[in-house]
C-alpha cells in the first residue's frame, strides 16, 4: 500500500507543471504541458526550430512565447515568430502569424485514487494574419484551433513508472484577401516520457499532420493536400520548478514530411 501511495504522489508531482505552455504553438516540441500554469504564475519561452524540407530548402524559426495563469484552471498565451527561409541562393525573411490561445483543464489526475482518471485539458487558439502569405509565412487569413490533451501516469510491475501523452487537434483557416484558402489541418501526437536521472527527462513518440486541399474560391487546388508523419526524441533538463531547457529531433517518415526538425529552447 505504501508503494502505491508513493507512486501516486510521484505521478502527481510530475503533473504539477509550473512551466505550462500552450502546446499547439509548436507541435514539434518533444513534451506536452497538459496542466495549466498556477494562478498568477507567468513565463517566457524562447525557442529555435531548424527545419529541413529538402536538400535545397531549409528554414530557421525563432518563436517567442508568453504564458500566464489567469485562473486556477485557465492559462492564456501568445507567440510571436521570426523566420528566415533559404531556397537555393534565395533567402526570405519575415514573421509568421501571431498566435493567441487559452487552455482549460477539465480533469486533473487525482493522487488519492488507486485508478485515477487521466489529466484532460483543451486549448482554444486564434491565429492572426500578420505573416506574409505570399512568402509562405502565414495563411493570409484568420485561423481557429481546438486541441485536446490527455496525460496518464503508468506504474509497471517493476515499480518503475512513466507518463503517456496524447493530443489531437484541428485548425480551420479562413480565406486570404485573394480568396485563397489554405487547407484545414488535423494534427496529433502520441508519446511518453520518463526520468533518466535527477532533473533529466527523456521523451519519444510519433506525430502527424494531415492537411486538406487548398481552395481558390470554391474550387479545390489539385495536389495541395499532404499527410506528414514523424517520430521524435527529446531530452529536457529542469533547472528548477520555473526554468526548463529542452531539445528534440523529429524525423520525417514519408514523402510529404519534412526531412527533419531540430528544436531547442528554454522556459523561464
C-alpha positions as CSV (number, residue, x, y, z in Angstrom):
1,X,0.0,0.0,0.0
2,X,2.8,2.4,0.8
3,X,4.3,1.7,-2.7
4,X,1.0,2.6,-4.3
5,X,0.8,5.8,-2.4
6,X,4.4,6.7,-3.2
7,X,3.7,6.0,-6.9
8,X,0.6,8.2,-6.9
9,X,2.4,11.1,-5.2
10,X,5.2,10.9,-7.7
11,X,2.7,10.9,-10.6
12,X,1.1,13.9,-9.1
13,X,4.3,15.8,-8.7
14,X,5.3,15.0,-12.3
15,X,2.0,16.6,-13.4
16,X,2.5,19.8,-11.4
17,X,3.7,21.7,-14.5
18,X,4.6,25.2,-13.3
19,X,6.1,25.8,-16.7
20,X,2.9,25.0,-18.5
21,X,2.6,26.5,-22.1
22,X,0.2,26.3,-25.0
23,X,1.1,23.1,-26.8
24,X,-0.2,23.9,-30.3
25,X,2.1,26.9,-30.5
26,X,4.9,24.4,-31.5
27,X,3.8,20.9,-32.3
28,X,7.5,19.8,-32.8
29,X,8.4,20.2,-29.1
30,X,9.1,16.8,-27.6
31,X,7.0,17.2,-24.4
32,X,3.4,18.1,-23.6
33,X,2.2,20.6,-21.0
34,X,-1.2,19.1,-20.1
35,X,-1.9,21.2,-16.9
36,X,-2.3,25.0,-16.8
37,X,0.0,27.4,-15.1
38,X,-1.0,28.0,-11.4
39,X,-2.9,31.2,-10.9
40,X,-0.8,34.4,-11.3
41,X,2.3,32.4,-12.5
42,X,3.7,33.7,-15.8
43,X,6.5,32.6,-18.1
44,X,8.6,33.4,-21.1
45,X,9.7,30.8,-23.6
46,X,12.4,31.3,-26.3
47,X,12.9,28.6,-29.0
48,X,14.7,27.8,-32.2
49,X,13.4,25.5,-34.9
50,X,15.7,24.4,-37.7
51,X,13.5,22.8,-40.4
52,X,15.0,20.9,-43.4
53,X,12.4,20.5,-46.1
54,X,14.7,19.1,-48.8
55,X,18.4,19.2,-49.6
56,X,17.9,22.7,-51.1
57,X,15.2,24.2,-48.8
58,X,15.6,25.0,-45.1
59,X,14.0,27.3,-42.6
60,X,15.1,28.9,-39.3
61,X,12.3,29.9,-36.9
62,X,12.7,31.9,-33.6
63,X,9.4,31.6,-31.7
64,X,8.9,33.7,-28.5
65,X,6.0,32.8,-26.3
66,X,4.4,34.4,-23.2
67,X,2.2,32.5,-20.8
68,X,0.1,33.5,-17.8
69,X,-2.1,31.5,-15.3
70,X,-5.2,33.7,-15.4
71,X,-7.2,31.4,-13.1
72,X,-6.6,28.1,-11.3
73,X,-7.7,26.1,-14.4
74,X,-7.2,28.6,-17.1
75,X,-4.0,29.7,-18.9
76,X,-3.6,32.2,-21.7
77,X,-0.7,32.8,-24.0
78,X,0.7,34.4,-27.1
79,X,3.5,33.6,-29.5
80,X,5.5,35.7,-32.0
81,X,7.8,34.1,-34.5
82,X,10.6,35.4,-36.7
83,X,11.6,33.3,-39.7
84,X,14.3,33.0,-42.3
85,X,13.9,30.6,-45.2
86,X,16.6,29.6,-47.7
87,X,15.7,28.3,-51.2
88,X,18.9,27.7,-53.1
89,X,20.6,31.1,-53.3
90,X,17.4,33.0,-52.3
91,X,16.8,33.9,-48.7
92,X,13.4,35.1,-47.5
93,X,12.9,36.8,-44.1
94,X,9.8,37.8,-42.2
95,X,7.4,37.0,-39.3
96,X,4.8,34.3,-39.1
97,X,1.1,34.7,-38.0
98,X,0.7,35.7,-34.4
99,X,-0.9,33.0,-32.2
100,X,-3.2,33.7,-29.2
101,X,-4.7,30.9,-27.1
102,X,-6.3,29.8,-23.9
103,X,-6.0,26.4,-22.2
104,X,-8.6,25.0,-19.8
105,X,-8.0,22.0,-17.5
106,X,-11.2,19.8,-17.2
107,X,-9.8,16.9,-15.2
108,X,-6.6,16.6,-13.1
109,X,-5.3,13.1,-12.2
110,X,-6.2,12.5,-8.6
111,X,-3.3,11.2,-6.5
112,X,-5.8,9.9,-3.8
113,X,-7.4,7.4,-6.2
114,X,-5.9,4.0,-6.9
115,X,-7.2,4.1,-10.5
116,X,-7.4,7.9,-11.2
117,X,-8.8,9.4,-14.4
118,X,-6.2,10.9,-16.7
119,X,-5.5,14.6,-16.8
120,X,-7.6,16.1,-19.6
121,X,-7.3,19.7,-21.0
122,X,-8.3,21.6,-24.1
123,X,-6.7,24.5,-25.9
124,X,-8.6,27.1,-27.9
125,X,-6.5,29.2,-30.3
126,X,-6.6,32.0,-32.8
127,X,-4.0,32.9,-35.4
128,X,-3.9,36.4,-36.8
129,X,-2.7,37.0,-40.3
130,X,0.5,39.1,-39.6
131,X,2.8,36.9,-41.8
132,X,3.4,37.4,-45.5
133,X,1.4,34.6,-47.0
134,X,2.9,35.3,-50.4
135,X,6.3,34.2,-48.9
136,X,4.7,31.2,-47.2
137,X,5.0,32.7,-43.7
138,X,1.3,32.6,-43.0
139,X,-2.1,31.6,-44.4
140,X,-3.3,35.2,-45.1
141,X,-6.5,34.7,-43.1
142,X,-7.7,34.2,-39.5
143,X,-7.3,30.6,-38.2
144,X,-9.1,28.8,-35.4
145,X,-7.7,25.9,-33.4
146,X,-9.1,23.3,-31.0
147,X,-6.6,20.9,-29.4
148,X,-7.4,18.2,-26.9
149,X,-4.8,17.0,-24.4
150,X,-4.6,13.8,-22.3
151,X,-1.9,12.5,-19.9
152,X,-1.8,9.4,-17.8
153,X,0.8,8.1,-15.3
154,X,1.5,4.3,-15.7
155,X,3.0,2.0,-13.0
156,X,4.9,-1.1,-14.1
157,X,5.3,-4.3,-12.1
158,X,9.0,-3.4,-11.7
159,X,7.7,-0.3,-9.8
160,X,9.1,2.0,-12.4
161,X,6.7,4.5,-13.9
162,X,6.3,6.7,-16.9
163,X,3.7,9.1,-18.4
164,X,1.7,8.6,-21.6
165,X,0.8,11.8,-23.5
166,X,-1.7,12.3,-26.3
167,X,-3.1,15.3,-28.2
168,X,-5.5,15.6,-31.1
169,X,-6.2,19.0,-32.7
170,X,-7.8,20.7,-35.7
171,X,-7.2,24.1,-37.3
172,X,-9.6,25.8,-39.6
173,X,-8.3,28.6,-41.9
174,X,-10.2,31.4,-43.4
175,X,-9.7,32.8,-46.9
176,X,-7.0,35.4,-47.5
177,X,-7.6,38.7,-49.4
178,X,-7.2,36.9,-52.8
179,X,-9.9,34.4,-51.9
180,X,-7.3,31.6,-51.5
181,X,-7.9,29.3,-48.5
182,X,-5.1,27.2,-47.1
183,X,-6.4,23.7,-46.3
184,X,-7.6,22.9,-42.8
185,X,-5.2,20.9,-40.7
186,X,-5.5,17.9,-38.4
187,X,-2.6,17.2,-36.1
188,X,-1.8,14.7,-33.3
189,X,0.9,13.4,-31.0
190,X,1.2,10.1,-29.2
191,X,4.2,9.6,-26.9
192,X,5.7,9.0,-23.5
193,X,8.3,10.4,-21.1
194,X,10.2,9.2,-18.1
195,X,13.0,10.3,-15.8
196,X,16.5,9.4,-17.0
197,X,18.1,10.7,-13.8
198,X,17.6,13.7,-11.5
199,X,16.2,16.7,-13.5
200,X,16.6,14.9,-16.9
201,X,13.5,13.7,-18.7
202,X,13.6,11.6,-21.9
203,X,10.6,11.7,-24.3
204,X,9.7,9.9,-27.5
205,X,6.8,9.2,-29.7
206,X,5.1,9.9,-33.1
207,X,3.5,13.0,-34.6
208,X,1.3,13.6,-37.6
209,X,-0.1,16.5,-39.6
210,X,-2.8,15.9,-42.1
211,X,-3.7,18.9,-44.3
212,X,-6.7,19.2,-46.6
213,X,-6.6,20.6,-50.2
214,X,-6.3,24.3,-50.6
215,X,-9.1,26.2,-52.3
216,X,-9.4,29.2,-54.6
217,X,-12.9,30.4,-54.1
218,X,-15.0,27.2,-54.1
219,X,-12.5,25.2,-56.4
220,X,-10.1,22.8,-54.9
221,X,-6.4,23.1,-55.9
222,X,-5.1,19.7,-57.0
223,X,-2.1,18.2,-55.3
224,X,-2.1,20.6,-52.3
225,X,-3.2,18.1,-49.7
226,X,-0.5,16.4,-47.6
227,X,0.0,13.8,-44.9
228,X,3.1,14.2,-42.8
229,X,4.3,11.5,-40.3
230,X,7.2,11.8,-37.8
231,X,9.0,10.1,-35.0
232,X,10.6,12.2,-32.3
233,X,13.1,12.0,-29.5
234,X,13.8,14.7,-26.9
235,X,15.6,15.5,-23.6
236,X,14.5,18.1,-21.1
237,X,16.6,19.5,-18.2
238,X,14.7,21.1,-15.4
239,X,17.0,23.5,-13.6
240,X,14.3,24.3,-11.0
241,X,10.5,24.4,-10.9
242,X,10.4,27.5,-13.1
243,X,13.2,27.0,-15.5
244,X,13.5,24.3,-18.2
245,X,15.8,23.6,-21.1
246,X,14.6,21.3,-23.8
247,X,15.6,19.9,-27.2
248,X,14.3,17.4,-29.7
249,X,14.7,15.9,-33.1
250,X,11.7,15.0,-35.3
251,X,12.4,12.7,-38.3
252,X,10.1,12.6,-41.3
253,X,8.9,9.2,-42.3
254,X,7.1,9.8,-45.6
255,X,7.4,11.8,-48.8
256,X,5.2,14.7,-47.6
257,X,7.0,15.1,-44.3
258,X,10.0,17.5,-43.8
259,X,13.3,15.7,-43.7
260,X,13.9,16.6,-40.1
261,X,13.1,19.3,-37.5
262,X,15.5,20.3,-34.7
263,X,14.0,22.1,-31.8
264,X,15.8,23.7,-28.8
265,X,14.6,26.2,-26.3
266,X,14.2,27.4,-22.7
267,X,11.3,28.3,-20.4
268,X,11.7,30.9,-17.7
